[in-house]
């Protein structure tokens, strides 16, 4: 890109863009997913329920509200 088309723009913005443009798709994908620990949900390898209502009740009883699983 030539400097005329960058006129009036912050050069730091273009440095970030050009650095990102040089990354491979694999790097973009790897950098896009951030592992966030979710209390209770991540504490067991798996859970199973016989009905959806049992699952929803377990969510209400065990998960913090900020995870967004509470339907109340």
MODELLER restraints for C-alpha pairs under 7 A, 6 or more apart:
rsr = mdl.restraints
at = mdl.atoms
rsr.add(forms.Gaussian(group=physical.xy_distance, feature=features.Distance(at['CA:40:A'], at['CA:63:A']), mean=6.53, stdev=0.5))
rsr.add(forms.Gaussian(group=physical.xy_distance, feature=features.Distance(at['CA:49:A'], at['CA:55:A']), mean=5.82, stdev=0.5))
rsr.add(forms.Gaussian(group=physical.xy_distance, feature=features.Distance(at['CA:59:A'], at['CA:69:A']), mean=6.15, stdev=0.5))
rsr.add(forms.Gaussian(group=physical.xy_distance, feature=features.Distance(at['CA:59:A'], at['CA:70:A']), mean=6.48, stdev=0.5))
rsr.add(forms.Gaussian(group=physical.xy_distance, feature=features.Distance(at['CA:60:A'], at['CA:70:A']), mean=5.39, stdev=0.5))
